[in-house]
Amino acid sequence: MVWQGAEAVVSIISGDNQRQLVKKYRFPKTYRLEELDKKLTKQRTVNEARSLFRAWQRGIPCPVPLLVVPECGLLVMSCIQ
């Protein structure tokens, strides 16, 4: 399955032990200056991962960030049903 919004492409991938994971990729925005786009992508990816992790620590059911690559806007997290 794949979903695409204005900010990112989200897909379901198989991890180890056939565990389902969610991959979110923030694609480059060609209408922005490249330097600004990279900065915003990095900040938003880090902030989203941090928020999800803090929510998970407080017992809120949410995806847990497993891999974060802010420079390219990649976030891989657990899949909740």
TABEL-V107365 format. One record per helix or strand of 3 or more residues. SS is the DSSP state (@ for helix, = for strand). FROM is the first residue (numbers start at 1). TO is the last residue. If there is no record, write none. Layout:
BEGIN
SS:FROM:TO / SS:FROM:TO
END
This chain:
BEGIN
=:2:4 / =:9:14 / @:16:18 / =:20:25 / @:34:57 / =:65:69 / @:70:72 / =:74:78
END
